[in-house]
Amino acid sequence: MRCDACGAEATLQWRPGSEVAVGTVAGVLDRRPVLICPSDHVRAAPGAPAAAATAVEAQLPQARRRWRRGDACASCNAALDLPVRRTRRSITVAETGLAVHTLHLDVPMTRCGDCGTDQLPTRSHSDLHGVVAAAYRPDEPAATP
């Protein structure tokens, strides 16, 4: 891959993870894939944020919004009326060209009284997407060019 800033060949490297919080959701990325060129320009590895978003959608059930009637269970469509509690979920992210890595999420979850499925309330959906995007944001370059 080529660097967007200088056109030099960039290599995939693993940086220490990051901790981020957006609203009601917090996340810890165990290690972060970035592309770095010889001039220390850093950018997020292509495909990593999208792969994480896809993994979150597949591995973390999310409640559905009903018009004027609150949240509904994503599995059985029952009303979600049990209290929300904090829990930690680990999401495994696998993408072609990247090593498997884990995104740990601290999220509010509510349980369906009918089928027992734990799921993220709709009011936290945008917070979840914000945490995924922020966790993969590259940090500052190691040295000034």
Contacts in CASP RR format, 6 or more apart in sequence:
PFRMAT RR
TARGET T0000
AUTHOR 0000-0000-0000
METHOD contacts of the structure
MODEL  1
MRCDACGAEATLQWRPGSEVAVGTVAGVLDRRPVLICPSDHVRAAPGAPA
AAATAVEAQLPQARRRWRRGDACASCNAALDLPVRRTRRSITVAETGLAV
HTLHLDVPMTRCGDCGTDQLPTRSHSDLHGVVAAAYRPDEPAATP
1 9 0 8 1.000
1 10 0 8 1.000
1 12 0 8 1.000
1 35 0 8 1.000
1 46 0 8 1.000
2 8 0 8 1.000
2 9 0 8 1.000
2 10 0 8 1.000
3 9 0 8 1.000
3 10 0 8 1.000
3 35 0 8 1.000
3 37 0 8 1.000
3 39 0 8 1.000
3 41 0 8 1.000
3 43 0 8 1.000
4 41 0 8 1.000
4 43 0 8 1.000
5 37 0 8 1.000
5 39 0 8 1.000
5 41 0 8 1.000
6 37 0 8 1.000
6 39 0 8 1.000
6 41 0 8 1.000
6 145 0 8 1.000
7 37 0 8 1.000
8 37 0 8 1.000
8 38 0 8 1.000
8 39 0 8 1.000
9 37 0 8 1.000
9 38 0 8 1.000
10 35 0 8 1.000
10 36 0 8 1.000
10 37 0 8 1.000
10 41 0 8 1.000
10 43 0 8 1.000
11 35 0 8 1.000
11 36 0 8 1.000
11 37 0 8 1.000
12 33 0 8 1.000
12 34 0 8 1.000
12 35 0 8 1.000
12 45 0 8 1.000
12 97 0 8 1.000
12 98 0 8 1.000
13 33 0 8 1.000
13 34 0 8 1.000
13 35 0 8 1.000
13 36 0 8 1.000
14 31 0 8 1.000
14 32 0 8 1.000
14 33 0 8 1.000
14 34 0 8 1.000
14 99 0 8 1.000
15 31 0 8 1.000
15 32 0 8 1.000
15 33 0 8 1.000
15 34 0 8 1.000
15 138 0 8 1.000
15 139 0 8 1.000
16 31 0 8 1.000
16 32 0 8 1.000
17 28 0 8 1.000
17 29 0 8 1.000
17 30 0 8 1.000
17 31 0 8 1.000
17 32 0 8 1.000
18 28 0 8 1.000
18 29 0 8 1.000
18 32 0 8 1.000
18 134 0 8 1.000
18 135 0 8 1.000
18 137 0 8 1.000
18 139 0 8 1.000
19 26 0 8 1.000
19 27 0 8 1.000
19 28 0 8 1.000
19 29 0 8 1.000
20 26 0 8 1.000
20 27 0 8 1.000
20 29 0 8 1.000
20 131 0 8 1.000
20 134 0 8 1.000
20 135 0 8 1.000
21 27 0 8 1.000
21 131 0 8 1.000
22 127 0 8 1.000
22 130 0 8 1.000
22 131 0 8 1.000
22 134 0 8 1.000
23 124 0 8 1.000
23 127 0 8 1.000
24 107 0 8 1.000
24 108 0 8 1.000
24 123 0 8 1.000
24 124 0 8 1.000
24 127 0 8 1.000
25 105 0 8 1.000
25 106 0 8 1.000
25 107 0 8 1.000
25 108 0 8 1.000
25 124 0 8 1.000
25 127 0 8 1.000
25 128 0 8 1.000
25 130 0 8 1.000
25 131 0 8 1.000
26 105 0 8 1.000
26 106 0 8 1.000
26 107 0 8 1.000
26 131 0 8 1.000
27 103 0 8 1.000
27 104 0 8 1.000
27 105 0 8 1.000
27 106 0 8 1.000
27 131 0 8 1.000
27 135 0 8 1.000
28 103 0 8 1.000
28 104 0 8 1.000
28 135 0 8 1.000
29 101 0 8 1.000
29 102 0 8 1.000
29 103 0 8 1.000
29 104 0 8 1.000
29 135 0 8 1.000
29 136 0 8 1.000
30 101 0 8 1.000
30 102 0 8 1.000
30 103 0 8 1.000
30 104 0 8 1.000
31 101 0 8 1.000
32 135 0 8 1.000
32 136 0 8 1.000
32 138 0 8 1.000
32 139 0 8 1.000
33 44 0 8 1.000
33 45 0 8 1.000
33 48 0 8 1.000
33 98 0 8 1.000
33 99 0 8 1.000
33 101 0 8 1.000
33 136 0 8 1.000
34 42 0 8 1.000
34 43 0 8 1.000
34 44 0 8 1.000
34 45 0 8 1.000
34 138 0 8 1.000
34 139 0 8 1.000
35 42 0 8 1.000
35 43 0 8 1.000
35 44 0 8 1.000
35 45 0 8 1.000
35 46 0 8 1.000
36 42 0 8 1.000
39 145 0 8 1.000
40 141 0 8 1.000
40 142 0 8 1.000
40 143 0 8 1.000
40 144 0 8 1.000
40 145 0 8 1.000
41 141 0 8 1.000
41 145 0 8 1.000
42 138 0 8 1.000
42 139 0 8 1.000
42 140 0 8 1.000
42 141 0 8 1.000
42 142 0 8 1.000
43 138 0 8 1.000
44 136 0 8 1.000
44 137 0 8 1.000
44 138 0 8 1.000
45 98 0 8 1.000
45 136 0 8 1.000
47 95 0 8 1.000
47 98 0 8 1.000
48 93 0 8 1.000
48 95 0 8 1.000
48 98 0 8 1.000
48 136 0 8 1.000
49 132 0 8 1.000
49 133 0 8 1.000
49 136 0 8 1.000
51 93 0 8 1.000
51 94 0 8 1.000
51 95 0 8 1.000
51 98 0 8 1.000
52 91 0 8 1.000
52 93 0 8 1.000
52 103 0 8 1.000
52 132 0 8 1.000
52 135 0 8 1.000
52 136 0 8 1.000
53 129 0 8 1.000
53 132 0 8 1.000
55 91 0 8 1.000
55 92 0 8 1.000
55 93 0 8 1.000
55 94 0 8 1.000
55 103 0 8 1.000
56 91 0 8 1.000
56 103 0 8 1.000
56 105 0 8 1.000
56 128 0 8 1.000
56 132 0 8 1.000
59 89 0 8 1.000
59 91 0 8 1.000
59 92 0 8 1.000
60 89 0 8 1.000
60 91 0 8 1.000
60 105 0 8 1.000
60 107 0 8 1.000
60 119 0 8 1.000
60 120 0 8 1.000
60 128 0 8 1.000
61 74 0 8 1.000
61 75 0 8 1.000
61 117 0 8 1.000
61 118 0 8 1.000
61 119 0 8 1.000
61 120 0 8 1.000
62 74 0 8 1.000
62 119 0 8 1.000
62 120 0 8 1.000
62 122 0 8 1.000
62 125 0 8 1.000
62 128 0 8 1.000
63 71 0 8 1.000
63 72 0 8 1.000
63 73 0 8 1.000
63 74 0 8 1.000
63 80 0 8 1.000
63 110 0 8 1.000
63 119 0 8 1.000
63 120 0 8 1.000
63 121 0 8 1.000
63 122 0 8 1.000
64 71 0 8 1.000
64 72 0 8 1.000
64 73 0 8 1.000
64 74 0 8 1.000
64 77 0 8 1.000
64 122 0 8 1.000
65 71 0 8 1.000
65 72 0 8 1.000
65 122 0 8 1.000
66 72 0 8 1.000
66 79 0 8 1.000
69 79 0 8 1.000
70 79 0 8 1.000
70 80 0 8 1.000
70 122 0 8 1.000
71 79 0 8 1.000
71 80 0 8 1.000
71 110 0 8 1.000
71 121 0 8 1.000
71 122 0 8 1.000
72 78 0 8 1.000
72 79 0 8 1.000
72 80 0 8 1.000
73 79 0 8 1.000
73 80 0 8 1.000
73 112 0 8 1.000
73 114 0 8 1.000
73 115 0 8 1.000
73 117 0 8 1.000
73 119 0 8 1.000
74 117 0 8 1.000
74 119 0 8 1.000
75 112 0 8 1.000
75 115 0 8 1.000
75 117 0 8 1.000
75 119 0 8 1.000
76 112 0 8 1.000
76 114 0 8 1.000
76 115 0 8 1.000
76 117 0 8 1.000
78 112 0 8 1.000
78 113 0 8 1.000
78 114 0 8 1.000
78 115 0 8 1.000
80 110 0 8 1.000
80 112 0 8 1.000
80 113 0 8 1.000
80 119 0 8 1.000
80 121 0 8 1.000
81 113 0 8 1.000
82 110 0 8 1.000
82 111 0 8 1.000
82 112 0 8 1.000
82 113 0 8 1.000
83 110 0 8 1.000
84 108 0 8 1.000
84 109 0 8 1.000
84 110 0 8 1.000
84 121 0 8 1.000
85 108 0 8 1.000
85 109 0 8 1.000
85 110 0 8 1.000
86 106 0 8 1.000
86 107 0 8 1.000
86 108 0 8 1.000
86 109 0 8 1.000
87 106 0 8 1.000
87 107 0 8 1.000
87 108 0 8 1.000
87 109 0 8 1.000
87 118 0 8 1.000
88 104 0 8 1.000
88 105 0 8 1.000
88 106 0 8 1.000
88 107 0 8 1.000
89 104 0 8 1.000
89 105 0 8 1.000
89 107 0 8 1.000
89 109 0 8 1.000
90 102 0 8 1.000
90 103 0 8 1.000
90 104 0 8 1.000
90 105 0 8 1.000
91 102 0 8 1.000
91 103 0 8 1.000
91 104 0 8 1.000
91 105 0 8 1.000
92 100 0 8 1.000
92 101 0 8 1.000
92 102 0 8 1.000
93 100 0 8 1.000
93 101 0 8 1.000
93 102 0 8 1.000
93 103 0 8 1.000
94 100 0 8 1.000
103 132 0 8 1.000
103 135 0 8 1.000
105 128 0 8 1.000
105 131 0 8 1.000
107 120 0 8 1.000
107 124 0 8 1.000
107 128 0 8 1.000
108 120 0 8 1.000
108 121 0 8 1.000
108 124 0 8 1.000
109 118 0 8 1.000
109 119 0 8 1.000
109 120 0 8 1.000
109 121 0 8 1.000
110 118 0 8 1.000
110 119 0 8 1.000
110 121 0 8 1.000
111 117 0 8 1.000
111 118 0 8 1.000
111 119 0 8 1.000
112 118 0 8 1.000
112 119 0 8 1.000
120 128 0 8 1.000
END
